[in-house]
Amino acid sequence: LFTGLYPLVFNEQYRKFGYIWGVYVEPDYRNQGIAKQLTHRTTDYLKSIGCTQALLNASPLGKPVYTHLGFTEANEMRLDLV
């Protein structure tokens, strides 16, 4: 349910999502800020190409990293079709 002339998907600012996939740091290199640096560089790049929002699915180990960087949890529902 929405209010307005058009659904949000037709509003240009809502169509500029950047997706972050597959961030992984080898166990021997964890807790050195590498994931933080990778994420900062990625979000800087997404901003430079006009993205207004970055989306990702965090693992249980990654969730604290992304929360610390300012990511917030959003309500998501998923349906596996296979």
N, CA, C and O atoms as a CHARMM CRD file, in Angstrom:
* protein
*
  328
    1    1 LEU  N      0.84800  -1.16900   0.00000 PROA 1      0.00000
    2    1 LEU  CA     0.00000   0.00000   0.00000 PROA 1      0.00000
    3    1 LEU  C      0.89000   1.22600   0.00000 PROA 1      0.00000
    4    1 LEU  O      1.83900   1.30000   0.78000 PROA 1      0.00000
    5    2 PHE  N      0.60500   2.17100  -0.84500 PROA 2      0.00000
    6    2 PHE  CA     1.39800   3.39300  -0.90500 PROA 2      0.00000
    7    2 PHE  C      0.46600   4.57100  -1.10100 PROA 2      0.00000
    8    2 PHE  O     -0.68600   4.41500  -1.50600 PROA 2      0.00000
    9    3 THR  N      0.98200   5.74300  -0.80900 PROA 3      0.00000
   10    3 THR  CA     0.23000   6.96000  -1.08300 PROA 3      0.00000
   11    3 THR  C      1.05300   7.80100  -2.03300 PROA 3      0.00000
   12    3 THR  O      2.26400   7.93000  -1.84900 PROA 3      0.00000
   13    4 GLY  N      0.44800   8.35600  -3.01100 PROA 4      0.00000
   14    4 GLY  CA     1.15100   9.17900  -3.98600 PROA 4      0.00000
   15    4 GLY  C      0.69500   8.84900  -5.38600 PROA 4      0.00000
   16    4 GLY  O     -0.12300   7.95600  -5.60700 PROA 4      0.00000
   17    5 LEU  N      1.25000   9.59500  -6.32700 PROA 5      0.00000
   18    5 LEU  CA     0.86100   9.39600  -7.71800 PROA 5      0.00000
   19    5 LEU  C      1.37900   8.08600  -8.29300 PROA 5      0.00000
   20    5 LEU  O      0.69500   7.43700  -9.08500 PROA 5      0.00000
   21    6 TYR  N      2.58500   7.69700  -7.89600 PROA 6      0.00000
   22    6 TYR  CA     3.20300   6.49900  -8.46100 PROA 6      0.00000
   23    6 TYR  C      3.80000   5.65400  -7.33700 PROA 6      0.00000
   24    6 TYR  O      4.19000   6.19700  -6.30300 PROA 6      0.00000
   25    7 PRO  N      3.87600   4.35000  -7.52100 PROA 7      0.00000
   26    7 PRO  CA     4.58400   3.52600  -6.53600 PROA 7      0.00000
   27    7 PRO  C      6.04100   3.97000  -6.43600 PROA 7      0.00000
   28    7 PRO  O      6.58500   4.52800  -7.38900 PROA 7      0.00000
   29    8 LEU  N      6.66900   3.73000  -5.30100 PROA 8      0.00000
   30    8 LEU  CA     8.04500   4.17600  -5.09200 PROA 8      0.00000
   31    8 LEU  C      9.01000   3.64700  -6.14000 PROA 8      0.00000
   32    8 LEU  O     10.00200   4.30600  -6.45400 PROA 8      0.00000
   33    9 VAL  N      8.73800   2.47100  -6.68300 PROA 9      0.00000
   34    9 VAL  CA     9.65100   1.90100  -7.66900 PROA 9      0.00000
   35    9 VAL  C      9.79900   2.79800  -8.89800 PROA 9      0.00000
   36    9 VAL  O     10.80600   2.71600  -9.60100 PROA 9      0.00000
   37   10 PHE  N      8.81500   3.64900  -9.16200 PROA 10     0.00000
   38   10 PHE  CA     8.89500   4.55900 -10.29800 PROA 10     0.00000
   39   10 PHE  C      9.61500   5.85700  -9.96100 PROA 10     0.00000
   40   10 PHE  O      9.92800   6.63900 -10.85900 PROA 10     0.00000
   41   11 ASN  N      9.88100   6.09600  -8.68600 PROA 11     0.00000
   42   11 ASN  CA    10.59400   7.28300  -8.25600 PROA 11     0.00000
   43   11 ASN  C     12.08600   7.01800  -8.44600 PROA 11     0.00000
   44   11 ASN  O     12.61200   6.05900  -7.88300 PROA 11     0.00000
   45   12 GLU  N     12.77300   7.84400  -9.22300 PROA 12     0.00000
   46   12 GLU  CA    14.15100   7.57900  -9.62200 PROA 12     0.00000
   47   12 GLU  C     15.09200   7.33700  -8.44600 PROA 12     0.00000
   48   12 GLU  O     15.97300   6.48200  -8.53700 PROA 12     0.00000
   49   13 GLN  N     14.92900   8.06300  -7.35300 PROA 13     0.00000
   50   13 GLN  CA    15.85600   7.89900  -6.23200 PROA 13     0.00000
   51   13 GLN  C     15.77300   6.51500  -5.60400 PROA 13     0.00000
   52   13 GLN  O     16.72200   6.08300  -4.95000 PROA 13     0.00000
   53   14 TYR  N     14.67400   5.81900  -5.78500 PROA 14     0.00000
   54   14 TYR  CA    14.52800   4.48700  -5.20600 PROA 14     0.00000
   55   14 TYR  C     15.04300   3.39100  -6.13300 PROA 14     0.00000
   56   14 TYR  O     15.03700   2.21800  -5.75900 PROA 14     0.00000
   57   15 ARG  N     15.48100   3.74600  -7.31600 PROA 15     0.00000
   58   15 ARG  CA    15.95900   2.74100  -8.26700 PROA 15     0.00000
   59   15 ARG  C     17.47200   2.68800  -8.33100 PROA 15     0.00000
   60   15 ARG  O     18.01600   1.93600  -9.14000 PROA 15     0.00000
   61   16 LYS  N     18.16400   3.44400  -7.52100 PROA 16     0.00000
   62   16 LYS  CA    19.62200   3.50800  -7.59500 PROA 16     0.00000
   63   16 LYS  C     20.26400   2.73000  -6.45000 PROA 16     0.00000
   64   16 LYS  O     20.97900   3.29000  -5.61900 PROA 16     0.00000
   65   17 PHE  N     19.99400   1.44200  -6.42900 PROA 17     0.00000
   66   17 PHE  CA    20.55000   0.58000  -5.39800 PROA 17     0.00000
   67   17 PHE  C     21.86100  -0.01800  -5.87400 PROA 17     0.00000
   68   17 PHE  O     22.00600  -0.36100  -7.04700 PROA 17     0.00000
   69   18 GLY  N     22.80300  -0.14100  -4.97100 PROA 18     0.00000
   70   18 GLY  CA    24.02900  -0.87700  -5.22500 PROA 18     0.00000
   71   18 GLY  C     24.03000  -2.09900  -4.33000 PROA 18     0.00000
   72   18 GLY  O     23.69900  -2.00400  -3.14800 PROA 18     0.00000
   73   19 TYR  N     24.39300  -3.23200  -4.87200 PROA 19     0.00000
   74   19 TYR  CA    24.38400  -4.48100  -4.11400 PROA 19     0.00000
   75   19 TYR  C     25.81000  -4.92000  -3.81500 PROA 19     0.00000
   76   19 TYR  O     26.66100  -4.93000  -4.70400 PROA 19     0.00000
   77   20 ILE  N     26.06700  -5.27600  -2.58500 PROA 20     0.00000
   78   20 ILE  CA    27.37800  -5.76600  -2.16800 PROA 20     0.00000
   79   20 ILE  C     27.23300  -7.26500  -1.92100 PROA 20     0.00000
   80   20 ILE  O     26.41700  -7.70300  -1.11000 PROA 20     0.00000
   81   21 TRP  N     28.04300  -8.03800  -2.63900 PROA 21     0.00000
   82   21 TRP  CA    27.95000  -9.50000  -2.56400 PROA 21     0.00000
   83   21 TRP  C     29.32100 -10.10100  -2.25700 PROA 21     0.00000
   84   21 TRP  O     30.34500  -9.61300  -2.73500 PROA 21     0.00000
   85   22 GLY  N     29.32700 -11.14200  -1.47100 PROA 22     0.00000
   86   22 GLY  CA    30.50400 -11.99800  -1.33000 PROA 22     0.00000
   87   22 GLY  C     31.71300 -11.38600  -0.65300 PROA 22     0.00000
   88   22 GLY  O     32.84000 -11.67300  -1.05600 PROA 22     0.00000
   89   23 VAL  N     31.52500 -10.55100   0.36300 PROA 23     0.00000
   90   23 VAL  CA    32.67100 -10.02500   1.10200 PROA 23     0.00000
   91   23 VAL  C     33.16000 -11.13100   2.03800 PROA 23     0.00000
   92   23 VAL  O     32.39200 -11.66500   2.83900 PROA 23     0.00000
   93   24 TYR  N     34.41700 -11.45800   1.92900 PROA 24     0.00000
   94   24 TYR  CA    34.97700 -12.52400   2.76500 PROA 24     0.00000
   95   24 TYR  C     36.42600 -12.19300   3.08600 PROA 24     0.00000
   96   24 TYR  O     37.19200 -11.79900   2.20700 PROA 24     0.00000
   97   25 VAL  N     36.79200 -12.35200   4.33700 PROA 25     0.00000
   98   25 VAL  CA    38.17100 -12.16600   4.77300 PROA 25     0.00000
   99   25 VAL  C     38.64200 -13.48800   5.38000 PROA 25     0.00000
  100   25 VAL  O     37.97700 -14.05400   6.24800 PROA 25     0.00000
  101   26 GLU  N     39.77600 -13.96600   4.92200 PROA 26     0.00000
  102   26 GLU  CA    40.33800 -15.21300   5.45400 PROA 26     0.00000
  103   26 GLU  C     40.51700 -15.10100   6.96900 PROA 26     0.00000
  104   26 GLU  O     40.87700 -14.03900   7.47600 PROA 26     0.00000
  105   27 PRO  N     40.26900 -16.19300   7.69000 PROA 27     0.00000
  106   27 PRO  CA    40.35000 -16.14800   9.15700 PROA 27     0.00000
  107   27 PRO  C     41.65300 -15.56100   9.71300 PROA 27     0.00000
  108   27 PRO  O     41.62400 -14.83000  10.70300 PROA 27     0.00000
  109   28 ASP  N     42.78600 -15.87000   9.09300 PROA 28     0.00000
  110   28 ASP  CA    44.07000 -15.35200   9.59700 PROA 28     0.00000
  111   28 ASP  C     44.18400 -13.83300   9.48900 PROA 28     0.00000
  112   28 ASP  O     45.04000 -13.23100  10.13800 PROA 28     0.00000
  113   29 TYR  N     43.33300 -13.20800   8.67800 PROA 29     0.00000
  114   29 TYR  CA    43.42900 -11.76800   8.44400 PROA 29     0.00000
  115   29 TYR  C     42.27300 -10.98100   9.04900 PROA 29     0.00000
  116   29 TYR  O     42.15900  -9.77700   8.82200 PROA 29     0.00000
  117   30 ARG  N     41.42100 -11.64400   9.81100 PROA 30     0.00000
  118   30 ARG  CA    40.27300 -10.96800  10.41900 PROA 30     0.00000
  119   30 ARG  C     40.71100 -10.08700  11.58200 PROA 30     0.00000
  120   30 ARG  O     41.81100 -10.23300  12.11400 PROA 30     0.00000
  121   31 ASN  N     39.82700  -9.17000  11.96200 PROA 31     0.00000
  122   31 ASN  CA    40.06800  -8.23900  13.07400 PROA 31     0.00000
  123   31 ASN  C     41.23700  -7.29200  12.80300 PROA 31     0.00000
  124   31 ASN  O     41.92100  -6.85500  13.72800 PROA 31     0.00000
  125   32 GLN  N     41.45400  -6.98500  11.52800 PROA 32     0.00000
  126   32 GLN  CA    42.48600  -6.02700  11.14200 PROA 32     0.00000
  127   32 GLN  C     41.88900  -4.85400  10.37000 PROA 32     0.00000
  128   32 GLN  O     42.62400  -4.00800   9.85900 PROA 32     0.00000
  129   33 GLY  N     40.56600  -4.80100  10.28400 PROA 33     0.00000
  130   33 GLY  CA    39.91700  -3.69800   9.58200 PROA 33     0.00000
  131   33 GLY  C     39.80100  -3.88900   8.08000 PROA 33     0.00000
  132   33 GLY  O     39.44000  -2.95400   7.36500 PROA 33     0.00000
  133   34 ILE  N     40.09800  -5.07600   7.59500 PROA 34     0.00000
  134   34 ILE  CA    40.06900  -5.31900   6.15100 PROA 34     0.00000
  135   34 ILE  C     38.64900  -5.24700   5.60800 PROA 34     0.00000
  136   34 ILE  O     38.41800  -4.61500   4.57700 PROA 34     0.00000
  137   35 ALA  N     37.69500  -5.88200   6.27900 PROA 35     0.00000
  138   35 ALA  CA    36.30000  -5.82500   5.81300 PROA 35     0.00000
  139   35 ALA  C     35.79500  -4.38800   5.82400 PROA 35     0.00000
  140   35 ALA  O     35.05400  -3.98100   4.92900 PROA 35     0.00000
  141   36 LYS  N     36.18700  -3.62900   6.82000 PROA 36     0.00000
  142   36 LYS  CA    35.79800  -2.21700   6.90700 PROA 36     0.00000
  143   36 LYS  C     36.34800  -1.43800   5.71000 PROA 36     0.00000
  144   36 LYS  O     35.62500  -0.66300   5.08600 PROA 36     0.00000
  145   37 GLN  N     37.62400  -1.64700   5.39400 PROA 37     0.00000
  146   37 GLN  CA    38.23400  -0.96100   4.25100 PROA 37     0.00000
  147   37 GLN  C     37.56600  -1.36300   2.93800 PROA 37     0.00000
  148   37 GLN  O     37.28000  -0.51000   2.09800 PROA 37     0.00000
  149   38 LEU  N     37.32000  -2.65900   2.76300 PROA 38     0.00000
  150   38 LEU  CA    36.65800  -3.12800   1.54200 PROA 38     0.00000
  151   38 LEU  C     35.27600  -2.49900   1.39000 PROA 38     0.00000
  152   38 LEU  O     34.88700  -2.07600   0.30100 PROA 38     0.00000
  153   39 THR  N     34.54300  -2.44500   2.49900 PROA 39     0.00000
  154   39 THR  CA    33.19200  -1.88600   2.45400 PROA 39     0.00000
  155   39 THR  C     33.22800  -0.39200   2.17900 PROA 39     0.00000
  156   39 THR  O     32.41800   0.10700   1.39700 PROA 39     0.00000
  157   40 HSD  N     34.15400   0.33700   2.80700 PROA 40     0.00000
  158   40 HSD  CA    34.27600   1.77700   2.53900 PROA 40     0.00000
  159   40 HSD  C     34.59700   2.03500   1.06000 PROA 40     0.00000
  160   40 HSD  O     33.99400   2.90700   0.43300 PROA 40     0.00000
  161   41 ARG  N     35.52700   1.29100   0.52200 PROA 41     0.00000
  162   41 ARG  CA    35.87700   1.48200  -0.89800 PROA 41     0.00000
  163   41 ARG  C     34.69800   1.15700  -1.80400 PROA 41     0.00000
  164   41 ARG  O     34.46200   1.83600  -2.80400 PROA 41     0.00000
  165   42 THR  N     33.96800   0.12000  -1.44700 PROA 42     0.00000
  166   42 THR  CA    32.81000  -0.26800  -2.25100 PROA 42     0.00000
  167   42 THR  C     31.71900   0.78400  -2.18600 PROA 42     0.00000
  168   42 THR  O     31.15700   1.15500  -3.21600 PROA 42     0.00000
  169   43 THR  N     31.40700   1.27300  -0.98300 PROA 43     0.00000
  170   43 THR  CA    30.35400   2.29200  -0.87200 PROA 43     0.00000
  171   43 THR  C     30.78900   3.59900  -1.52500 PROA 43     0.00000
  172   43 THR  O     29.95600   4.30600  -2.09000 PROA 43     0.00000
  173   44 ASP  N     32.06900   3.93300  -1.45900 PROA 44     0.00000
  174   44 ASP  CA    32.55900   5.12300  -2.17200 PROA 44     0.00000
  175   44 ASP  C     32.34900   4.96800  -3.67400 PROA 44     0.00000
  176   44 ASP  O     31.92800   5.90800  -4.34800 PROA 44     0.00000
  177   45 TYR  N     32.64200   3.78100  -4.19500 PROA 45     0.00000
  178   45 TYR  CA    32.43200   3.53000  -5.62000 PROA 45     0.00000
  179   45 TYR  C     30.95100   3.62700  -5.98000 PROA 45     0.00000
  180   45 TYR  O     30.59300   4.24800  -6.98100 PROA 45     0.00000
  181   46 LEU  N     30.09200   3.01600  -5.16600 PROA 46     0.00000
  182   46 LEU  CA    28.65200   3.06700  -5.44400 PROA 46     0.00000
  183   46 LEU  C     28.15400   4.51100  -5.47500 PROA 46     0.00000
  184   46 LEU  O     27.35100   4.87300  -6.33500 PROA 46     0.00000
  185   47 LYS  N     28.63100   5.33800  -4.53700 PROA 47     0.00000
  186   47 LYS  CA    28.26600   6.76200  -4.54800 PROA 47     0.00000
  187   47 LYS  C     28.73800   7.42900  -5.83200 PROA 47     0.00000
  188   47 LYS  O     28.01500   8.23300  -6.42100 PROA 47     0.00000
  189   48 SER  N     29.95400   7.09700  -6.26800 PROA 48     0.00000
  190   48 SER  CA    30.52500   7.75100  -7.45300 PROA 48     0.00000
  191   48 SER  C     29.76200   7.43200  -8.73100 PROA 48     0.00000
  192   48 SER  O     29.82400   8.19800  -9.69300 PROA 48     0.00000
  193   49 ILE  N     29.04300   6.31000  -8.75400 PROA 49     0.00000
  194   49 ILE  CA    28.26200   5.97300  -9.95400 PROA 49     0.00000
  195   49 ILE  C     26.78600   6.32000  -9.79100 PROA 49     0.00000
  196   49 ILE  O     25.95200   5.93300 -10.61000 PROA 49     0.00000
  197   50 GLY  N     26.47300   7.05900  -8.71500 PROA 50     0.00000
  198   50 GLY  CA    25.11700   7.57100  -8.55400 PROA 50     0.00000
  199   50 GLY  C     24.16600   6.73600  -7.72700 PROA 50     0.00000
  200   50 GLY  O     22.97000   7.02800  -7.69200 PROA 50     0.00000
  201   51 CYS  N     24.65800   5.70800  -7.06000 PROA 51     0.00000
  202   51 CYS  CA    23.77000   4.90700  -6.20600 PROA 51     0.00000
  203   51 CYS  C     23.37900   5.71800  -4.97500 PROA 51     0.00000
  204   51 CYS  O     24.18000   6.47700  -4.43000 PROA 51     0.00000
  205   52 THR  N     22.14600   5.54300  -4.55500 PROA 52     0.00000
  206   52 THR  CA    21.66000   6.25200  -3.37500 PROA 52     0.00000
  207   52 THR  C     21.50800   5.33400  -2.17100 PROA 52     0.00000
  208   52 THR  O     21.22300   5.80000  -1.06700 PROA 52     0.00000
  209   53 GLN  N     21.69500   4.04500  -2.37200 PROA 53     0.00000
  210   53 GLN  CA    21.54800   3.09900  -1.27300 PROA 53     0.00000
  211   53 GLN  C     22.37600   1.85300  -1.56500 PROA 53     0.00000
  212   53 GLN  O     22.43100   1.38200  -2.70200 PROA 53     0.00000
  213   54 ALA  N     23.02000   1.32500  -0.52500 PROA 54     0.00000
  214   54 ALA  CA    23.76500   0.07400  -0.64900 PROA 54     0.00000
  215   54 ALA  C     23.00600  -1.01400   0.09900 PROA 54     0.00000
  216   54 ALA  O     22.55000  -0.80900   1.22400 PROA 54     0.00000
  217   55 LEU  N     22.87900  -2.15900  -0.53300 PROA 55     0.00000
  218   55 LEU  CA    22.16800  -3.29200   0.05300 PROA 55     0.00000
  219   55 LEU  C     23.10300  -4.48500   0.15200 PROA 55     0.00000
  220   55 LEU  O     23.95600  -4.68900  -0.71100 PROA 55     0.00000
  221   56 LEU  N     22.94200  -5.26500   1.19900 PROA 56     0.00000
  222   56 LEU  CA    23.70300  -6.50400   1.33700 PROA 56     0.00000
  223   56 LEU  C     22.96800  -7.43800   2.27300 PROA 56     0.00000
  224   56 LEU  O     22.08100  -7.02000   3.01600 PROA 56     0.00000
  225   57 ASN  N     23.33700  -8.68800   2.23300 PROA 57     0.00000
  226   57 ASN  CA    22.85800  -9.68600   3.18900 PROA 57     0.00000
  227   57 ASN  C     24.05700 -10.08300   4.03400 PROA 57     0.00000
  228   57 ASN  O     25.00400 -10.68700   3.53000 PROA 57     0.00000
  229   58 ALA  N     24.01900  -9.74700   5.31000 PROA 58     0.00000
  230   58 ALA  CA    25.15800  -9.98200   6.19200 PROA 58     0.00000
  231   58 ALA  C     25.09100 -11.36000   6.83200 PROA 58     0.00000
  232   58 ALA  O     24.02100 -11.83500   7.21400 PROA 58     0.00000
  233   59 SER  N     26.24000 -11.98400   6.93900 PROA 59     0.00000
  234   59 SER  CA    26.35400 -13.22400   7.70500 PROA 59     0.00000
  235   59 SER  C     26.34000 -12.85700   9.18800 PROA 59     0.00000
  236   59 SER  O     26.50500 -11.68900   9.53900 PROA 59     0.00000
  237   60 PRO  N     26.14500 -13.84600  10.05500 PROA 60     0.00000
  238   60 PRO  CA    26.20600 -13.53800  11.49300 PROA 60     0.00000
  239   60 PRO  C     27.53700 -12.89900  11.91000 PROA 60     0.00000
  240   60 PRO  O     27.55300 -12.02500  12.77800 PROA 60     0.00000
  241   61 LEU  N     28.65400 -13.32600  11.30100 PROA 61     0.00000
  242   61 LEU  CA    29.94800 -12.71800  11.62000 PROA 61     0.00000
  243   61 LEU  C     30.07500 -11.31100  11.04700 PROA 61     0.00000
  244   61 LEU  O     30.73300 -10.45600  11.63900 PROA 61     0.00000
  245   62 GLY  N     29.45100 -11.06900   9.90000 PROA 62     0.00000
  246   62 GLY  CA    29.56300  -9.77400   9.24900 PROA 62     0.00000
  247   62 GLY  C     28.63100  -8.71300   9.80500 PROA 62     0.00000
  248   62 GLY  O     28.90600  -7.51900   9.68200 PROA 62     0.00000
  249   63 LYS  N     27.53600  -9.13400  10.41100 PROA 63     0.00000
  250   63 LYS  CA    26.52500  -8.18100  10.88100 PROA 63     0.00000
  251   63 LYS  C     27.09800  -7.09400  11.79500 PROA 63     0.00000
  252   63 LYS  O     26.77700  -5.92300  11.59000 PROA 63     0.00000
  253   64 PRO  N     27.93000  -7.41700  12.79300 PROA 64     0.00000
  254   64 PRO  CA    28.48500  -6.34600  13.63200 PROA 64     0.00000
  255   64 PRO  C     29.34900  -5.35600  12.84300 PROA 64     0.00000
  256   64 PRO  O     29.34900  -4.16000  13.13500 PROA 64     0.00000
  257   65 VAL  N     30.07700  -5.85100  11.85800 PROA 65     0.00000
  258   65 VAL  CA    30.90900  -4.97400  11.02600 PROA 65     0.00000
  259   65 VAL  C     30.03100  -3.96900  10.29900 PROA 65     0.00000
  260   65 VAL  O     30.29700  -2.76800  10.33200 PROA 65     0.00000
  261   66 TYR  N     28.98900  -4.45700   9.64600 PROA 66     0.00000
  262   66 TYR  CA    28.12900  -3.57700   8.85800 PROA 66     0.00000
  263   66 TYR  C     27.31500  -2.63600   9.73600 PROA 66     0.00000
  264   66 TYR  O     27.08300  -1.48600   9.36200 PROA 66     0.00000
  265   67 THR  N     26.88200  -3.10900  10.89300 PROA 67     0.00000
  266   67 THR  CA    26.16200  -2.24000  11.82600 PROA 67     0.00000
  267   67 THR  C     27.07400  -1.10100  12.27200 PROA 67     0.00000
  268   67 THR  O     26.64000   0.04900  12.33900 PROA 67     0.00000
  269   68 HSD  N     28.32200  -1.40900  12.57600 PROA 68     0.00000
  270   68 HSD  CA    29.29800  -0.39300  12.98000 PROA 68     0.00000
  271   68 HSD  C     29.52400   0.63800  11.86800 PROA 68     0.00000
  272   68 HSD  O     29.80300   1.80400  12.14400 PROA 68     0.00000
  273   69 LEU  N     29.40300   0.20200  10.62200 PROA 69     0.00000
  274   69 LEU  CA    29.60700   1.10600   9.48500 PROA 69     0.00000
  275   69 LEU  C     28.36200   1.91400   9.12900 PROA 69     0.00000
  276   69 LEU  O     28.39700   2.72200   8.20000 PROA 69     0.00000
  277   70 GLY  N     27.26700   1.70700   9.85300 PROA 70     0.00000
  278   70 GLY  CA    26.07000   2.50600   9.62700 PROA 70     0.00000
  279   70 GLY  C     24.94500   1.80900   8.89300 PROA 70     0.00000
  280   70 GLY  O     23.89100   2.40700   8.67800 PROA 70     0.00000
  281   71 PHE  N     25.14100   0.56000   8.50500 PROA 71     0.00000
  282   71 PHE  CA    24.05900  -0.18700   7.87100 PROA 71     0.00000
  283   71 PHE  C     22.98300  -0.46800   8.91500 PROA 71     0.00000
  284   71 PHE  O     23.28700  -0.66300  10.09200 PROA 71     0.00000
  285   72 THR  N     21.74600  -0.48800   8.48500 PROA 72     0.00000
  286   72 THR  CA    20.64300  -0.80300   9.38400 PROA 72     0.00000
  287   72 THR  C     19.88100  -2.00300   8.83800 PROA 72     0.00000
  288   72 THR  O     19.84700  -2.24500   7.63100 PROA 72     0.00000
  289   73 GLU  N     19.27500  -2.74200   9.75100 PROA 73     0.00000
  290   73 GLU  CA    18.47600  -3.88900   9.32900 PROA 73     0.00000
  291   73 GLU  C     17.16000  -3.40100   8.75500 PROA 73     0.00000
  292   73 GLU  O     16.54900  -2.46300   9.26600 PROA 73     0.00000
  293   74 ALA  N     16.73500  -4.05000   7.69100 PROA 74     0.00000
  294   74 ALA  CA    15.45600  -3.71400   7.06000 PROA 74     0.00000
  295   74 ALA  C     14.61800  -4.98200   6.97200 PROA 74     0.00000
  296   74 ALA  O     15.14800  -6.09200   6.94000 PROA 74     0.00000
  297   75 ASN  N     13.34800  -4.80500   6.93500 PROA 75     0.00000
  298   75 ASN  CA    12.44500  -5.94300   6.82700 PROA 75     0.00000
  299   75 ASN  C     12.53900  -6.51800   5.42300 PROA 75     0.00000
  300   75 ASN  O     12.30100  -5.82200   4.43600 PROA 75     0.00000
  301   76 GLU  N     12.88100  -7.77000   5.34600 PROA 76     0.00000
  302   76 GLU  CA    12.98400  -8.43100   4.04600 PROA 76     0.00000
  303   76 GLU  C     12.26100  -9.76100   4.13000 PROA 76     0.00000
  304   76 GLU  O     12.35300 -10.47600   5.12800 PROA 76     0.00000
  305   77 MET  N     11.55300 -10.07400   3.08500 PROA 77     0.00000
  306   77 MET  CA    10.90500 -11.38000   3.00500 PROA 77     0.00000
  307   77 MET  C     11.40600 -12.05600   1.74600 PROA 77     0.00000
  308   77 MET  O     11.64700 -11.40800   0.72700 PROA 77     0.00000
  309   78 ARG  N     11.55600 -13.35500   1.82900 PROA 78     0.00000
  310   78 ARG  CA    12.14600 -14.09500   0.72200 PROA 78     0.00000
  311   78 ARG  C     11.35900 -15.37000   0.50000 PROA 78     0.00000
  312   78 ARG  O     10.83500 -15.96100   1.44400 PROA 78     0.00000
  313   79 LEU  N     11.27900 -15.78600  -0.74000 PROA 79     0.00000
  314   79 LEU  CA    10.61600 -17.03800  -1.09100 PROA 79     0.00000
  315   79 LEU  C     11.51700 -17.80700  -2.03100 PROA 79     0.00000
  316   79 LEU  O     11.80800 -17.33600  -3.13100 PROA 79     0.00000
  317   80 ASP  N     11.96600 -18.98700  -1.61700 PROA 80     0.00000
  318   80 ASP  CA    12.74000 -19.85300  -2.50100 PROA 80     0.00000
  319   80 ASP  C     11.77100 -20.55400  -3.44200 PROA 80     0.00000
  320   80 ASP  O     10.77200 -21.12100  -3.00000 PROA 80     0.00000
  321   81 LEU  N     12.05900 -20.51600  -4.71800 PROA 81     0.00000
  322   81 LEU  CA    11.16700 -21.09300  -5.72400 PROA 81     0.00000
  323   81 LEU  C     11.65900 -22.43900  -6.24100 PROA 81     0.00000
  324   81 LEU  O     11.04700 -23.01900  -7.13800 PROA 81     0.00000
  325   82 VAL  N     12.74200 -22.93400  -5.69300 PROA 82     0.00000
  326   82 VAL  CA    13.24800 -24.24800  -6.10600 PROA 82     0.00000
  327   82 VAL  C     13.43600 -25.14000  -4.91700 PROA 82     0.00000
  328   82 VAL  O     13.85600 -26.28800  -5.06600 PROA 82     0.00000
